[in-house]
Amino acid sequence: MICVGIDVAKDKHDCFIFNSEGEILADVFTIPNNAEGFDALLQTIRHCAKPADKIKVGLEATGHYSYNILGFLLDKGLPTYVINPLHTSLYRKSLSLRKTKTDRVDARTIATMLMSDVDLKPYTDTAYHNEELKSLTRYRFDKVKERAKLKQSVSRLVTILFPELEKMVPTLHAASVYAFLSEFPGAKQAARAHLTRLTNLLHVASKGRYGRNMAMGLRDAARCSVGSVMPAKSLELQHTIRLIRELDDEIEDIESAIQAMMEDIQSPITTIPGIGVRMGAMILAEIGDFSRFDSPDKILAYAGMSPSTYQSGQLSLSGAYSHMEKRGSKYLRYALYNATKYVCLWDPTFEAYLAKKRAEGKHYNVALSHATKKLVRLIYALENSRQPYNSVA
């Protein structure tokens, strides 16, 4: 067996090759992160390997830095293993008490792990192309988070400029309210508004829901408002609303692209009541190739949702006193947790299961974590059978 360890960096990659007999076939050498460097690595691997040799190439999951060389190795048909950096770090520390970490050492460590860890699963072409969906779902997640912060700013600014407004509308973040605040960013401006102009604006923005009565109510409230007159804050409010609208358009474009990908995938995960296209896409994108996982428990561990275990002498912490590891994908953990809440709301089986755990005296979050395990088992079964939820149930 020939094992190749690659320590990935931005501009260069350090590589190390040895065989199952412990013979170093190519001591640590550096290749540039370009086509010439990739070709040089491939030629070195082929030079070191005999036709009957089994080749394993390993590298750390270093995000976008490893994406290009990973695609190159998969295109060339080389069995490639993507290793969690935490796993590599713990393995390196187990080999020596000295605190040593260099690119050369990491390349050797990765190659040694490939030789010793028989449980590692090769990275598949399916998982590589799944990165497209993962990029979109994470991009959407970040954009939604950014929009939420801007909405908080709108609430803060309205409290300063026109505090009475919040009690007069169901939500500050409706299209009609944004249209009103964009033109009248404060109580002073709204108090001087022409009634006909204000009525028409509200009527168009609310699609007929608001009219003259609402316009009169807003103007009267503005005339006796305790809101501050701060032109700088008014300008900030207008710009914030403009940014939110731009983010709305961007998120809509992202969701359209996600929708198109999910239609191609045709996953049965969306047949589970409570899991829509966006949440289903995020779960599928973060898990990737289900063949990498031997059991649903491995997916839970990958999400960092497995209970931690601590035992030393007579002290043992497990079961009710253990805490969630939270070491895996935060995106998958978020998606599974929120999907479970909606599934328990819409599916009678999961609703009854959550109620049962609550009746046992478990805290809501603990009971929900049990329901999450049940949901992961269901998703795992559906993806392997490719059958919709109704037929399985």
C-alpha positions as CSV (number, residue, x, y, z in Angstrom):
1,M,0.0,0.0,0.0
2,I,1.2,3.5,-0.9
3,C,0.0,6.4,1.4
4,V,0.3,10.0,0.4
5,G,-0.1,12.7,3.0
6,I,-0.8,16.3,1.8
7,D,-0.7,19.3,4.0
8,V,-2.8,22.0,2.2
9,A,-2.0,25.7,2.3
10,K,-3.0,28.7,0.2
11,D,0.0,28.9,-2.1
12,K,1.7,25.6,-1.8
13,H,1.1,22.0,-0.5
14,D,3.6,19.8,1.4
15,C,3.5,16.1,0.4
16,F,4.9,12.9,1.9
17,I,4.8,9.4,0.5
18,F,5.7,6.1,2.1
19,N,4.6,2.4,1.8
20,S,3.1,-0.1,4.2
21,E,6.6,-1.5,4.9
22,G,7.6,1.9,6.4
23,E,9.9,2.7,3.5
24,I,9.9,6.5,2.6
25,L,9.3,6.7,-1.1
26,A,9.3,10.5,-1.3
27,D,10.4,12.6,1.7
28,V,8.5,15.8,2.3
29,F,8.4,17.9,-0.8
30,T,6.6,21.0,-1.7
31,I,4.4,21.7,-4.8
32,P,2.9,25.0,-5.8
33,N,-0.8,25.4,-5.8
34,N,-1.2,25.4,-9.6
35,A,-1.6,23.0,-12.6
36,E,2.2,22.4,-12.8
37,G,2.4,21.5,-9.1
38,F,-0.6,19.1,-9.4
39,D,0.9,17.4,-12.4
40,A,4.2,17.1,-10.6
41,L,2.5,15.4,-7.6
42,L,0.7,13.0,-9.9
43,Q,3.9,12.0,-11.7
44,T,5.7,11.5,-8.3
45,I,2.8,9.3,-7.1
46,R,2.9,7.2,-10.2
47,H,6.7,6.9,-10.1
48,C,6.6,5.6,-6.5
49,A,3.8,3.1,-7.1
50,K,3.9,-0.2,-8.8
51,P,0.9,-1.4,-10.9
52,A,-0.3,-3.8,-8.2
53,D,0.0,-1.2,-5.4
54,K,-3.0,0.3,-3.7
55,I,-2.8,4.0,-3.4
56,K,-4.4,6.2,-0.6
57,V,-4.2,10.0,-0.7
58,G,-5.1,12.0,2.4
59,L,-5.5,15.7,3.1
60,E,-7.2,17.8,5.8
61,A,-10.6,19.5,5.4
62,T,-9.2,23.0,5.1
63,G,-12.2,24.6,3.3
64,H,-11.7,26.4,0.0
65,Y,-7.9,25.9,0.0
66,S,-8.3,22.1,-0.5
67,Y,-11.1,22.3,-3.0
68,N,-9.0,22.5,-6.2
69,I,-6.5,19.8,-5.4
70,L,-9.3,17.5,-4.1
71,G,-11.1,17.9,-7.4
72,F,-7.9,17.1,-9.3
73,L,-7.2,13.9,-7.3
74,L,-10.8,12.7,-7.8
75,D,-10.7,13.4,-11.5
76,K,-7.5,11.3,-11.8
77,G,-9.3,8.4,-10.1
78,L,-7.1,8.4,-6.9
79,P,-8.8,7.2,-3.7
80,T,-8.8,10.4,-1.6
81,Y,-9.5,10.7,2.1
82,V,-10.5,14.0,3.7
83,I,-9.6,14.1,7.4
84,N,-11.0,16.3,10.1
85,P,-8.2,18.7,11.3
86,L,-9.2,17.9,15.0
87,H,-8.6,14.2,14.3
88,T,-5.2,15.0,12.8
89,S,-4.3,17.2,15.7
90,L,-5.2,14.6,18.3
91,Y,-3.3,11.9,16.4
92,R,-0.2,14.0,16.1
93,K,-0.2,14.7,19.8
94,S,-0.5,11.0,20.5
95,L,2.7,10.3,18.7
96,S,4.9,12.6,20.7
97,L,4.9,14.6,23.9
98,R,6.7,17.4,22.2
99,K,4.6,20.4,21.0
100,T,5.6,20.2,17.4
101,K,3.4,21.4,14.5
102,T,4.9,22.2,11.1
103,D,3.7,21.6,7.5
104,R,6.2,18.9,7.1
105,V,5.1,17.1,10.3
106,D,1.5,17.4,9.3
107,A,2.1,15.8,5.9
108,R,3.8,12.9,7.6
109,T,1.0,12.7,10.2
110,I,-1.7,12.5,7.5
111,A,0.1,9.7,5.7
112,T,0.6,7.8,8.9
113,M,-3.1,8.1,9.7
114,L,-4.0,6.7,6.3
115,M,-1.9,3.7,7.0
116,S,-3.1,3.0,10.5
117,D,-6.8,4.0,10.5
118,V,-8.8,1.4,8.6
119,D,-12.1,3.0,9.4
120,L,-11.5,6.1,7.2
121,K,-13.9,6.4,4.2
122,P,-12.7,7.7,0.9
123,Y,-14.2,11.0,-0.3
124,T,-16.5,10.3,-3.2
125,D,-17.3,12.2,-6.4
126,T,-20.8,12.6,-5.1
127,A,-19.7,14.4,-2.0
128,Y,-17.4,16.7,-4.1
129,H,-20.2,17.8,-6.4
130,N,-22.4,18.2,-3.3
131,E,-20.2,21.2,-2.4
132,E,-22.2,23.3,-4.8
133,L,-25.3,22.8,-2.7
134,K,-23.4,23.3,0.5
135,S,-21.9,26.6,-0.7
136,L,-25.4,27.9,-1.6
137,T,-27.0,26.8,1.7
138,R,-24.2,28.3,3.8
139,Y,-24.3,31.4,1.7
140,R,-28.0,31.8,2.3
141,F,-27.5,31.1,6.1
142,D,-25.0,33.9,6.3
143,K,-27.2,36.3,4.3
144,V,-30.3,35.6,6.5
145,K,-28.2,36.1,9.6
146,E,-26.9,39.4,8.1
147,R,-30.5,40.5,7.4
148,A,-31.6,39.6,10.9
149,K,-29.0,42.0,12.3
150,L,-30.2,44.8,10.0
151,K,-33.8,44.2,11.1
152,Q,-32.7,44.6,14.7
153,S,-31.1,48.0,13.7
154,V,-34.5,49.0,12.2
155,S,-36.2,48.3,15.5
156,R,-33.6,50.2,17.4
157,L,-33.9,53.3,15.1
158,V,-37.7,53.3,15.1
159,T,-37.6,53.3,18.9
160,I,-35.6,56.5,18.8
161,L,-37.3,58.3,15.9
162,F,-41.0,57.2,16.1
163,P,-41.6,54.8,19.1
164,E,-45.4,54.9,18.7
165,L,-45.2,53.2,15.3
166,E,-44.4,49.8,16.6
167,K,-47.8,49.6,18.5
168,M,-49.8,50.6,15.4
169,V,-48.6,47.9,13.0
170,P,-48.4,44.1,13.4
171,T,-44.7,44.1,12.5
172,L,-42.1,46.8,11.7
173,H,-40.7,44.5,9.0
174,A,-43.7,44.5,6.6
175,A,-43.3,46.0,3.0
176,S,-45.8,48.7,3.8
177,V,-44.0,49.8,6.9
178,Y,-40.6,49.9,5.1
179,A,-42.2,51.9,2.3
180,F,-43.5,54.4,4.9
181,L,-40.2,54.7,6.8
182,S,-38.2,55.0,3.6
183,E,-40.1,58.2,2.7
184,F,-40.8,59.4,6.2
185,P,-37.9,58.2,8.4
186,G,-39.0,59.8,11.6
187,A,-42.0,61.3,13.4
188,K,-41.2,64.8,12.3
189,Q,-41.3,63.9,8.6
190,A,-44.5,61.8,9.0
191,A,-46.2,64.7,10.9
192,R,-45.7,67.0,7.9
193,A,-46.8,64.4,5.3
194,H,-49.6,65.2,2.9
195,L,-52.5,63.0,3.7
196,T,-53.3,62.0,0.0
197,R,-49.6,61.2,-0.6
198,L,-49.4,59.1,2.6
199,T,-52.7,57.3,1.8
200,N,-51.6,56.4,-1.7
201,L,-48.2,55.1,-0.5
202,L,-49.7,52.9,2.2
203,H,-52.4,51.6,-0.2
204,V,-49.9,50.6,-2.9
205,A,-47.3,49.1,-0.5
206,S,-49.8,47.1,1.5
207,K,-51.7,46.0,-1.6
208,G,-54.9,47.6,-0.5
209,R,-54.8,46.6,3.2
210,Y,-54.2,50.1,4.5
211,G,-55.9,53.2,3.4
212,R,-57.0,56.7,4.5
213,N,-57.8,55.7,8.1
214,M,-54.3,54.2,8.6
215,A,-52.7,57.3,7.0
216,M,-54.6,59.6,9.4
217,G,-53.7,57.5,12.4
218,L,-50.0,57.5,11.6
219,R,-49.9,61.2,10.9
220,D,-51.8,62.0,14.2
221,A,-49.5,59.7,16.2
222,A,-46.5,61.4,14.6
223,R,-47.7,64.9,15.5
224,C,-47.8,64.0,19.2
225,S,-44.8,61.6,19.1
226,V,-42.0,61.8,21.7
227,G,-39.5,60.6,19.0
228,S,-36.3,62.4,18.7
229,V,-35.4,64.6,15.7
230,M,-32.0,63.2,14.5
231,P,-31.2,63.6,10.8
232,A,-28.3,61.2,11.1
233,K,-30.4,58.4,12.5
234,S,-33.1,59.0,9.9
235,L,-30.5,58.6,7.2
236,E,-29.2,55.5,8.8
237,L,-32.7,54.1,8.9
238,Q,-33.3,54.7,5.2
239,H,-30.0,53.1,4.3
240,T,-30.7,50.1,6.5
241,I,-34.0,49.5,4.9
242,R,-32.3,49.8,1.5
243,L,-29.8,47.1,2.5
244,I,-32.6,44.8,3.7
245,R,-34.4,45.1,0.4
246,E,-31.2,44.3,-1.5
247,L,-30.6,41.2,0.8
248,D,-34.2,40.1,0.2
249,D,-33.5,40.1,-3.6
250,E,-30.2,38.2,-3.1
251,I,-31.8,35.6,-0.8
252,E,-34.6,35.1,-3.3
253,D,-32.0,34.4,-6.0
254,I,-30.1,32.0,-3.8
255,E,-33.3,30.1,-2.9
256,S,-34.2,29.8,-6.6
257,A,-30.9,28.2,-7.2
258,I,-31.3,25.8,-4.2
259,Q,-34.8,24.9,-5.5
260,A,-33.4,24.0,-8.9
261,M,-30.7,21.8,-7.3
262,M,-33.2,20.0,-5.1
263,E,-35.5,19.3,-8.1
264,D,-32.5,17.5,-9.7
265,I,-31.6,15.6,-6.5
266,Q,-35.2,14.4,-6.0
267,S,-34.6,13.6,-2.3
268,P,-37.3,12.0,-0.2
269,I,-36.3,14.2,2.7
270,T,-38.9,16.8,1.7
271,T,-41.7,14.3,2.1
272,I,-41.3,14.5,5.8
273,P,-43.9,16.9,7.2
274,G,-42.2,20.0,8.5
275,I,-39.1,19.8,6.3
276,G,-39.2,22.2,3.4
277,V,-36.8,22.6,0.5
278,R,-34.5,25.0,2.2
279,M,-34.0,23.1,5.4
280,G,-33.9,19.8,3.6
281,A,-31.2,21.2,1.3
282,M,-29.1,22.3,4.2
283,I,-29.3,18.9,5.9
284,L,-28.4,17.1,2.6
285,A,-25.6,19.5,1.8
286,E,-23.9,19.2,5.2
287,I,-24.2,15.4,5.3
288,G,-23.1,14.9,1.7
289,D,-22.7,11.3,0.7
290,F,-24.7,9.1,3.0
291,S,-22.5,6.1,2.1
292,R,-19.7,7.7,4.2
293,F,-21.7,6.9,7.3
294,D,-22.2,3.4,8.6
295,S,-25.1,4.3,10.8
296,P,-27.3,7.3,11.8
297,D,-25.2,7.6,15.0
298,K,-22.2,8.5,12.8
299,I,-24.2,11.4,11.4
300,L,-25.1,12.6,14.9
301,A,-21.5,12.5,15.8
302,Y,-20.6,14.4,12.6
303,A,-23.1,17.1,13.6
304,G,-21.6,17.3,17.1
305,M,-25.0,16.1,18.7
306,S,-23.7,13.0,20.4
307,P,-23.6,13.1,24.2
308,S,-20.1,13.4,25.6
309,T,-18.8,10.7,27.9
310,Y,-16.4,11.1,30.8
311,Q,-15.3,8.4,33.2
312,S,-12.4,8.3,35.5
313,G,-12.2,5.9,38.5
314,Q,-15.5,6.0,40.3
315,L,-16.6,9.2,38.6
316,S,-18.7,8.7,35.5
317,L,-20.7,11.3,33.6
318,S,-23.1,10.0,31.1
319,G,-26.7,9.8,30.3
320,A,-28.7,12.5,32.0
321,Y,-25.6,14.5,33.0
322,S,-23.7,14.4,29.8
323,H,-23.5,17.4,27.5
324,M,-23.7,17.6,23.7
325,E,-20.3,17.5,22.1
326,K,-20.9,20.4,19.7
327,R,-17.7,19.6,17.8
328,G,-19.1,18.9,14.4
329,S,-20.7,21.0,11.7
330,K,-22.6,23.9,13.3
331,Y,-24.7,24.2,10.1
332,L,-25.8,20.6,10.3
333,R,-26.5,21.0,14.0
334,Y,-28.6,24.1,13.4
335,A,-30.5,22.5,10.5
336,L,-31.3,19.3,12.4
337,Y,-32.3,21.1,15.5
338,N,-34.7,23.5,13.7
339,A,-36.0,20.8,11.4
340,T,-36.9,18.6,14.4
341,K,-39.0,21.4,16.0
342,Y,-41.1,21.8,12.8
343,V,-41.4,18.0,12.3
344,C,-42.6,17.6,15.9
345,L,-45.2,20.3,15.2
346,W,-46.5,18.8,11.9
347,D,-46.0,15.0,12.2
348,P,-48.2,13.2,14.8
349,T,-45.7,10.4,15.3
350,F,-42.9,12.9,16.3
351,E,-45.4,15.0,18.2
352,A,-46.3,12.0,20.4
353,Y,-42.7,11.0,20.8
354,L,-41.7,14.5,22.0
355,A,-44.7,14.5,24.4
356,K,-43.6,11.1,25.8
357,K,-40.1,12.3,26.5
358,R,-41.5,15.5,28.2
359,A,-43.8,13.3,30.3
360,E,-40.7,11.4,31.5
361,G,-39.5,14.6,33.1
362,K,-36.9,15.6,30.5
363,H,-36.2,19.2,29.7
364,Y,-37.6,20.5,26.4
365,N,-34.2,20.7,24.8
366,V,-33.2,17.2,26.0
367,A,-36.5,15.8,24.7
368,L,-35.9,17.6,21.4
369,S,-32.5,16.0,21.1
370,H,-34.1,12.6,21.5
371,A,-36.5,13.5,18.7
372,T,-33.5,14.7,16.6
373,K,-32.0,11.2,16.9
374,K,-35.2,9.7,15.7
375,L,-35.4,12.1,12.8
376,V,-31.8,11.4,11.8
377,R,-32.6,7.6,11.8
378,L,-35.6,8.3,9.6
379,I,-33.6,10.5,7.1
380,Y,-30.9,7.9,6.9
381,A,-33.4,5.2,6.1
382,L,-35.2,7.3,3.5
383,E,-32.0,8.3,1.7
384,N,-30.8,4.7,1.6
385,S,-34.1,3.3,0.4
386,R,-35.0,6.4,-1.8
387,Q,-38.6,5.9,-0.7
388,P,-41.0,8.8,0.4
389,Y,-41.9,9.1,4.1
390,N,-45.5,8.0,3.7
391,S,-44.6,4.6,2.2
392,V,-42.0,4.0,4.9
393,A,-44.4,5.0,7.7
